């Protein structure tokens, strides 16, 4: 059986797709492009209306280009709107998020899909380079118990659930043995890791334990809510000797306190600014990214101006801009005073311009520094520990560790 997986959205979905792919390979399935596949798994996102639309368009395109294909839809959009997704062409099954990691077994039971004779390696790990991957994305937590007014994800992912520490350590050892040199740790609400375990634990306890694992890997911490980026975590990254990458993603969502209250975000803009400033002072080379929602209901010109004013003077290195769209079932969807679509688009363009300026400033500030890096793609590109993607002279292998001199002209140079 030939398969393809198309993944939308966050690192959690990426991690889930990796596990689905491992299960399919262990049953003898062969990875091919979607237009050659017997089965295409579409792992959907529903964080915005655009994400929903992207999944629908992809499913229709795959069905058009490969009329005989069987499509299985999973992920947050498939969980939120299963009937709408099931009605799309060639969709033979919709698999909820809480069922997706047993997807291969479910397919054999409930669809006409049949795998080989189990000739794939049992528990086969995705090797570096397969499907274009170099780093491994490891989900250690899923679900969320927060109540942000705009977010549908708690209803599509459920309550917060953590992977027990022993299982995480075992998975790290397995992935490292397969040859991966970098592991991105991710979760829907990563900072809540361990709160549901018995006895309770914490993200900091997990990170400290992983630092002691005898494996030649660097850890990259995925998105953290501002209130979860504790001094202990920053201390650990700063003192880890490179075991943890100096790369943080701390979603602000808005620099107006009025908007943060309406969004039900449990911090203020000044708290966030102090957190990021302290982090940048302690780790001057760290990459610090953020998310901003533009056009939330009731957003005035003054509210929007607060975003521009903060971002322009911040030490942030990159900004992801999300135009607000109603998510059915959220309290924000019922709010009045919606912002006109044209205004949202114009404000989004302005925020992206500021984000581009921040990214350029960060990149220029790194010129002359020597950074640890990992070769990706064809070996002519590296990603540094602080998340710069840089060209280097060709001739290196994928998944090779280098020390790279960041230059301002031409390819950066291994040293």
N, C-alpha and C positions, 0 to 999 in steps of 0.2 A: 504494500500500500504506500502510495506517495502522498506526502502531506506538505502544507505550508501553514505558517502562523503569521498573522498580521496583528500587530500590537499598537494600540492607541494609549496615550495618557502617561500616567506617572510611573515612577520606578517600581512601585508595588506591582502594577500590571506587568512590567518587564520581568520582574522576578517570577511572577506566576507563569508567564509564558515560557520561561526557561524550564520550570518544573514540568509543565505540560509536554514540552519538547523532549525532555529526558524520558518521560513515561512512554511517549510514542516511539522513540528510538529503541527503548528497551524491549518493545514488542515487535521490533523488526521493521518499523516504518522508515521510509527514506525521504529526506528533505529535498524539495524541488521548488521552483518558482510557482506562484499561485496559478498561472495559466497552464501548468502541466500537472497539477495536483488532482488526486482523487478526492482529497479532503482538505478544506481550508478552515482553520480555526481563526475567527476574528474576535480578538480580545478587546472589548469596547471600553470607552470612557464616557462619562456623562457629566463632567464638571461644568461644561457650558453647552449652550445650544449648538455651537460650532462643532464640538466634539461629537454630539449626536449625529449631526449632519454628515460629518466625515465618515462615521461608521456606515451610515446608510449608503452613501455614495460608493464606498469601497465594496460593500456587499453587492451592490448592483453591477459595478464594473467587473468584479470577479465572475459573477454569473454570466454576464454578457460575453466576456472573453473566453470563458471555459464552461460552456453550456451544460456539460455533464457532471460538473463538480457538485459535491455535497458540502454545504457550508454549515458549520456549527458556530453559533454566536454565544459569547460569554462576556463577563465583565460587567461594569456598572450600568451601562445603558441597557444591556440585555436583562439585567436584574430589575432595573427600574421600569422598563416598558416591554415586558416579554412578548405581549401579543403583537405590538407594532413590529418588533424585530422578527417574530416568527412569520409575519406576513410578507417579508421581503423575499425576493426570488432565490430559489435553491437552498433556503435555510431549512435544514432537516431537524435541527434540535437547538433549543435555547437552554443554556446551562447557567444556573445562578452562580454568583460568586462563591457561595458556601459549598458548591458542588464541583467547582472547576478543577481541583487538584486530583479528582478521581475521574476526570473527563474521559480518558481512554477506555476505562472499564465500562463507563456508562454508554459509550458509543457502541461497543460490542454488544451490549445487552439490548439497546433500544433503537439502533439504526441498522442499515444494511452495510455499514462499514466493517470490513474484515481486515485484520492485520496479517502479517506473515506467520511463520511457524515459531515465533519467539526466538529468531536467530540473532536479534540484537543483544548486546551485552546487558545482563540483568543489572538494573540500577545505573545504566550508562550515564556518565557525566558528560555535559557539554564541554568539549575541549576548547581552549583558547583558539580563536579564529573561526570557529564554526558559525555561520550566519553573520559574519562580520564582527563578532564580539571579541573583545580582549579582556575587559574587566567582567567580573561575575557579580550580578545583583542578587543579594540574599535578603529575603524578607524575614524579619525576626518578629514582626508584630502586624496585626491587621485590625480593622475596626476602629471606631472612635466614639467616645462618650461626651464629646463637647457639643455645643449647641449653636454654632455660628449660624446666623440667620439666613445666609445665602446658600448654605452647603447641603447638598442632597446625599453626600457620601455616607453619613451614619446610617441612613436607611438602606443603602445598597451594600454596605460592608458589615453592618451589625455592631455590637458592642466590642470594646477593645479586648483583644486576645493576644497573648504573648507566647512565643515559642520558648519552651523551657531551655534554660542555659545549657544543659548537657547536650541537648539536640542541636543547638546552635554551634557549640564547640565541635561536635561530631561533623556537622556539615562543613564548617570551615576547614577541618582536616581533610575531608573528602575532596573539596574543591581545590585546595592547595596541592593535594597529591595529583590532581589532574593537570596541573601546570599553571593554574591561574596565579598571577602575582598581585592582583588587586581585587578587593572585594568591597562593593558598595553595600552598606547596611541600610535597609529601608523598612518603612512601616507606614501605615495610614496615619497614625499618630505616634511616631517613633519615640517621642519623649515620654510617653506613658508606659514604655516597656516595663514589665515586671509588676505593675500595680495589681494585676489580677492573679498573679501566681501565689502559690501556697508553699512556703512562706513568701510574702511580698518581696520584690526586688526592685531594681531601678535600672535605667539606661546606663548610669555611671558604673554600677556594679557589673553590668554586662561588658562594657568597654574595657574595664580593668581586667576582667577575666580573659577576654579575647587577646589583650596585650600579652598575656602569659602563654598563649597557645604557641607551641613549637612549630611554626609554619612560616615559610618565607613569603608573607603577604603584607601588603599595605592596606589599611582600612580607610574607606572614604565614608564619612557620615552623611547620610541623606538629609532631607529637609527636616529642620527642627522648629517647633513653635518657639517664639521669643522667650516665653516664660519657662521653657524647658532647657534652654541653653545656659546651664548653671556654671558658676565659677569652677566647680570641680571638673566639668567636662572640658572647659577651656584650659585649665591647668594640665589635664591629662594630654590633650593634643599638643600643648606647648612643650611638654617635658618628655614626649614619647620618642624622641630621637628619630622622627620620620615614620614611626609605625602607623600614625594617624595623619592623613593628609590635611594640610592647613586650608581647608575648603569648607565653608559653611553656607547653608542656604536657610535664611531666616525670614519667613514671609511676614511683611509688615501689613499688607493689604490696604492701608490708608494712613496718611500722615495727619489727618484731621481727627481729633478726639471725638467730635460729634459723630463722625462716620464710624469710628471704631465702636462707639456705644451702640449704634444702630446695627452694626454687624455682629454684636455680641462678642467682640474680641476682648480678652481679659487682661489688657495692658493699655498704657497710654503711649502716645507718640514720643513723649520725653523719655519714658522708660526704654523704649526701643532705641532711640538715638544714643542714650548713654551706654546701652549694652553693646551696640555696634562700634561706638567710639572706643570703648575699653578693649574690645576684641582686636580692633585694628592697631591700637597702641601696643598691645602685648604681642601680636603676631603681624608685623608690618607687611609681610609678603602674603598674608592670607587672602584668598578670594572669598568675598562675602556677597552673596546674591540675595535677591528678595523677589516677592510677588506683590503686585499692586492691582487692585480691582478698580477699574475706571467706570464711572457712570452708575454707581450704586444709587438706588432710589433716594431722592432728596439731595443728591450731591449738587452743591451750588458752585458758582465760580470761585468763591472764597475757599471752599473745601478743596476744590481742585488745585487752587494756587498753593495750598499748604503742601501738597505732594511735590510740586515743582520746587518750592523753596527748600524743602528738606533734602530731596534727592540731590539737587545741584551741589550742595555743600557737604554731602555725606561721603564716607569712605567706601561706599558700596561699589562693587565691581561689575555687576550685571543686574538687569531688571527684567523680569517677565511681566508683561502687561496682559491682564485679562479683562476684556470688555464684559461688563455685567450682562447677564441674561437670566430671565426668570427660570428657576428650577421648580416645576410643579411639586407641591408638598412642603416647600420651605416657607418660613414666615415672611421672608423678603418678597416672595412672589405676590403676597397679598398686600404689600405696602403700596400706598399711593405715591404721587409726585414722581412718577417715572421720568427718567432723563431721555430726551429725544435721541434717536439712533444716530442722527448726523452729528450731534454734539458729542456723543460717546466716541464716535470714530475720530473726530477732530482732536479730542482730548487724548485718545489713545496714541495718535500719531505724535503728539507733543511729548508724551511720556517716553515713547520709544526713542525719540531724538535725544532726550536727556540720558536715557539708558545707554545709547550708543556713545555719547560723550564720556560717560563714566567708564565704559569698557575700554575706550581708547586711552583714557587717562591711566587706568590700571595697567594696561599692557605697556605703555610707555614707561611707567614707574619701575617695571621689571627689567628694563634694558640694562645690560651689564651684570645682571645677577646670574648665578649658577644654580639651577634647580634640578632635583631628581625628576626623572621622567620615564615614561613607559612607551615603547614604540607600538603603534596601532596600524591599522590598514595595511598598506604594502611595505611597511618599514621605513617609509619616507616621511612619516608624520609621527610626532610624539604628543602626549598629553602630560603636562607637568603636574607635580603634586598640588600646585595651586591653580590648576584647571586652565592653563593656557594650552591651546592647540597650536602647535608650531611645526613648520616644515623643517626637515633636516636633509642633508645630502643622502641620496639613495644608497642602498647596499646593506642596510640592516635588516634583521629578521623581525617579524611581528613578535610582540610580547617580550622584548628585550629591555632591561633596565639600563638607563644611561644617566650621566650627569650632563646637563645641557647648558651652554652659555647662551643666554637670551640676547639676540642682536637686533638692531633696528633696521638693518638692510640685508636683504637676502635671507637664505636659510639660517636657522640657528645651528650652532656647532656643537657636536659632542666633545666633551673634554675629558 
